[in-house]
Amino acid sequence: MTSTRIGRAAAFLSFVSLPLAVVHADEGMWTMDAFPTAKMKAAYGWAPDQAWLDRVRGAAARLTGGCSASFVSGNGLILTNHHCVATCAEQNSTDANNILKDGFTAASRERELKCAGQQAEVITLITDVTARVKGAIGSATGEAAVRARSGVIADIEKAGCPDRATGRCQVVTLYGGGQYKLYTYRKYSDVRLVWAPESRAEQFGGDPDNFNFPRYALDASFLRAYDNGKPAVTPQHLTWTGRGPVDGEATFVVGNPGSTQRLFTSEQLAFQRELSVPTSLTTLSELRGRLIGAMEQSPQRAREGKETLDGVENSLKVYIGRMKALDDPAFMATLARSEAQLKAKSRGHAGIGDPWTDVSRTMAGYRSFYFADRYSLPAGDLFNYAMTLVRLASERAKPNADRLPGYSDSDIPLAEKRLLDEQPIYPWLDALKMEWSLSKTREYLGPDDPQTKLMLGKESPEALAKRLVQGSSLADPALRKALLDGGQAAIDASRDPMILYARQIDANDRAIQSRFDAEVDAPLTAAQAKLADARFAAFGATQYPDATFTLRVSYGKVAGWMERGHMVATHTTMGGTFERATGSEPFDLPAAFIANRSKINPAIAYDFVTTNDIIGGNSGSPVIDRSGAVIGAAFDGNIHSLGGNYGYDGTLNRTVAVSTAAVEEALRSIYPAPALLAELHGR
């Protein structure tokens, strides 16, 4: 996916909603230290204890590429989705050896392929630091409040993880400022590709089947974590089952949902409906068209652009689903009733006041500079390298409290890893993304806006992007390392046009960041902390916080749903793939399926659905049974779940997963990997 900016508040706002007042049976993305044991036991007659939760927590991993995963052997073997390793597969592909298209099985551990920029992280400890963070903020307002919060968070993270080689600390904001938790991670910075099927096996059905069910997708792959050049020792891992699902059985999804905006205030929802989501739909649609046109020019470009195009098309479908939810009168009326209920139940509680008015005032103010914020930096890998180098040189000399987001002591190791890891840069693709994003700056701000003039000068987006990309040498990791090691002096002396351009627009973006901190971040944080207090006063501490791309557990069961008058079955079979195939893309069979049809057991359960509550970021999450064994890997939701960004409907929302039975059959009969099968079964 591209590095498109969608406004600083996009990520921030994902932390600042409140859970629905009435939580339905299987609703909820629960933190690992606050699982609703009594609630589940009342619904299912059983619930896991803390020891069970601690075991699966120690086996769950977060991939910094934006996905979830789990350890499934004692030698660092990681189960995740194929689409979560597609970037790694593409990085290691060539025109002569396209492993993204043809699949990959490491012949030995020495042949496992490094994944640039990838890191796996496992939580080892969760600590409540709410009092310390709120105490540091005190009565401060505006930019001073943001600096106080940033400073104390950076100090907590630095003190919590003195070993930056293997540890990472992150203070997570929950309930929009109602709680702050320190998450301590054991990180694995060396992650390698072990096995991936053909891309057609994962993408069978293509965009028409995406976010739909029945599905016939082998969306599973294996990575391995390494420690000091050797496979990591991971005794705390999930048990592999290799079985299909059982209708009605209890299931758990343990992963890292990216973000939700459930029960935004009405003004926040209006901002999504009127500005944020429509802009994303319009601009991503244009990017998709540009990509398709460029990729049609040659088979090489088709290969090099495929992973980016897949990400854009997936995002488009997500935003289409969100727009439908925001335009659904019945759905929005439900959210409005919940907001009214919260207001009524919390009215009169000391210290709460009227945070809804504060949010409304803040969002109205943000509308006045939203597009300037959204389009203050262009897209592109080379530009991202340049800006990271420019800012690392200046930010690391400052106190933590004064640094830009993403440059604290706890953030720098990952920033450096992404900067220095070797990966291919495709000039045509980098220029395309840059010219597209620069054209949006001119389109939304106008050609006479000072920011447009600063970013474009007298050049067109196309000419500027071409000049910068063709003239830059930052695709060379050795040069990037030299600039990083050389610090400010090296940056000042560099004549690389991308470095010069990053320096040119840096101050403007910093000014927008300061304005955002003072006029949006600080007042929203204060208002949302009060809304959290209102929620606690009205409903107690029994509700889950919004998703924050940190570890959560959801519970549910294997169950279909009623669609247009008929019940959708809970699972598909591998034999059904051949029945669904038409011979025409995207319903053309993977080559290995055709070659091995006689070996494949057609009755094996392939993909299945559960009532678990998930969202983007959960991709790759293990689906776990009552015993704590993995029975699948979640890779999608059905079309109804796209509205799950704002609320959950247990009658319709479904998680879609690939079964471990199907993965095992693939390892045995389609893409033979006997050593991998033996490792999964502890042999």
Residue, then its C-alpha position, 0 to 999 in steps of 0.5 A: m500500500t502507498s504512504t498516502r497521508i489521510g490527515r493527522a487526525a485519522a490515526f488519532l481519531s481511531f482512538v477516541s470513540l466509545p464502545l456501544a452502550v449495549v454490547h451484544a453477545d459476541e461483540g468486542m475486541w477485548t484487551m488481554d488484561a480485561f477479558p469479560t469472563a462472566k459475560m462469556k460464561a453466561a453466553y457459552g457456559w464456559a470462559p477461559d481463565q487468565a492462565w489460558l489468556d496468558r498462554v495465547r498472549g505469549a504465542a500471538a505476534r504483531l507484524t509491523g507491516g500491519c498484520s497479526a500472526s502467531f507462533v506455531s512451533g518452538n523454532g520461531l515458525i509464524l503462521t499468518n496470511h499470504h496477503c501479509v507476506a505479499t510485500c516480502a514475496e514481491q521484494n524477493s521476486t524477479d522477472a525470471n523468478n516471480i515467487l509472488k506469482d508462482g509460490f515459494t517453499a524454502a528448501s531448507r532454513e538456509r534458503e528462507l528469505k529475509c523480509a525487509g522492514q518486517q518485525a514481529e513483536v510479542i507482548t510480555l507485560i501490560t502496565d497501567v500508567t494512566a495516573r502518571v500520564k494524566g498527572a504530567i498533563g495536569s491542567a495544561t492545554g493546547e500544544a503544552a498539553v501535547r508536549a507534556r503527554s509526549g514527554v512523559i510517554a517517551d520517558i516511560e517507554k525509554a525506561g521500560c525498555p533499556d534493551r532496544a535490541t530485543g525490546r520495544c515499549q509502547v504506551v497505548t492510549l485507550y478510551g481516547g485518553g481515559q486510560y494509558k497502558l504500557y505494552t512491553y514487547r519482545k521483538y524479532s527484527d529478523v523475519r524470513l519467508v518460509w512458505a507461500p502458495e501461488s498468489r492465485a491460490e490466495q486471490f482466487g475470486g479476486d475483487p468480486d469475492n473480496f469481503n464476500f462468502p463463500r470463499y475459496a482462498l488459501d490465504a495462509s503463509f509461514l514466516r520464521a523469526y530469527d535471533n542472532g542469525k538463528p531460528a528463534v527459540t519460542p517455547q510458548h506457541l500454539t498447538w497445530t490441529g490440522r482440522g476443520p471447524v465444527d459448527g457451533e464451537a466456540t472460537f477466539v481470535v487473538g490479534n491486533p485490530g487496527s482501528t475502530q471508530r465505534l460511537f463517535t460523537s455525531e460531529q466526528l461521524a459527520f467529519q467521516r461522512e462529509l470529508s475523510v471517507p469521500t476524499s479517500l474514495t475519490t483519490l484512491s479510485e484515481l490512483r487505481g486507474r493510474l496504476i492499471g494504465a501504467m501496469e498495462q505497459s509491460p509484463q514487468r510493470a504488471r509484476e512490480g505494481k501488483e502488490t500495490l494495486d491489490g492494496v489499493e483495491n482492498s482499501l477502496k472496498v473498505y471505504i465503500g463499505r464505510m460510506k454505505a454504513l455512514d449513509d444508512p439511516a437505520f444504522m446511523a439512528t442506532l448510533a444516535r440513540s446510543e449517544a443520547q443514552l450515554k448523555a442521559k445516563s452521565r448527566g450530572h456526574a461531577g467533572i464531566g461537563d459537556p465534552w460533546t460541545d468541545v468535540s464539535r468545536t474542535m472538529a469544526g476548526y479542523r475542517s478549515f485546515y484538513f486538506a492542508d494537513r492531508y496533503s502536506l507531504p507527498a507519497g513515495d518510498l524515496f521521499n519517505y527515505a529522504m524525510t526520515l533521514v532529514r528528521l532523524a538528523s534533527e530530532r534525535a538531538k532534541p529532548n524526547a518531549d520536543r520531538l515529532p511523532g515517530y522519532s522518540d527513543s523507542d521509535i527510532p530503532l524501527a525507523e532505522k530498520r525500515l530505512l536501512d533494510e534493502q528492498p527494491i525500488y521501482p522508479w516508475l511506481d515511485a514517480l507515479k505515487m508521488e505525482w498522484s499525491l502532488s496532483k491532489t495537493r494542487e487539486y484540493l488546495g488550489p494552484d495559488d495556495p502558498q502550500t501548493k506553490l511551496m511543494l510544486g514551485k513552477e513545475s507540474p506534479e509529473a515533471l517534479a516527480k520525474r526529476l526527483v525520482q530519476g535524480s535521487s540515489l536513495a534507492d541505494p541502502a549504502l548511501r542511506k546508511a552513510l547519510l544516517d551515520g553522517g548526521q546533520a552534517a551529511i544531510d546539510a552537505s547532500r545534493d541529492p534532489m530528494i533530500l533537498y526537496a524534503r528539507q524544502i517542505d519540512a518546516n511547513d509540515r512541522a508548522i501544520q503539526s504544531r497547529f494540529d497539536a494545539e487545535v485538534d489533538a489537545p482539545l480532543t484528548a481532553a474532551q475524550a477523557k471526559l467522554a470516557d469518564a461519562r462512559f465509566a459513570a454510565f455503564g461501569a468498566t465493563q466495555y471494551p476500548d476502541a481498536t488501536f493496533t494492539l493485542r485484543v481477543s474476541y470470542g464467538k462461534v462457528a456460525g453462518w447467517m441469513e442472507r436473502g432468505h437462505m442460511v449461508a453455510t459455515h464453510t466451503t470445501m477444497g473440492g468446491t474450488f474446482e466447481r467455482a472455477t470458470g477458467s477466466e480471471p479471477f476465477d481461474l484455477p492456480a496451476a498447482f491445483i490443476a496439476n495436483r487435483s487427483k491428490i487433493n481431498p475434495a471434502i476438506a474444509y477450506d474457508f469458514v466463518t465465525t461470529n468473532d468481532i474483528i477489523g483490519g489489522n486482524s489479518g493473520s490472527p489465529v482462530i483458536d479453539r477452546s483448548g487453545a489450539v489453532i484451527g484457522a487464520a482469519f483473513d477477511g470479513n464478510i461484506h456486512s462487516l465493513g460497517g464494523n468500523y462504527g458498530y457490530d451486528g452479530t446477526l450479519n457480521r462474520t469473520v472469514a478464516v482459512s482452516t488449518a485443515a486446508v493449509e495442511e492439505a496444501l502442504r501435503s498434496i499441492y505445495p509439498a513441504p514435508a519438513l514444515l509439516a513435521e515441524l508443525h506436528g512437533r516431529 
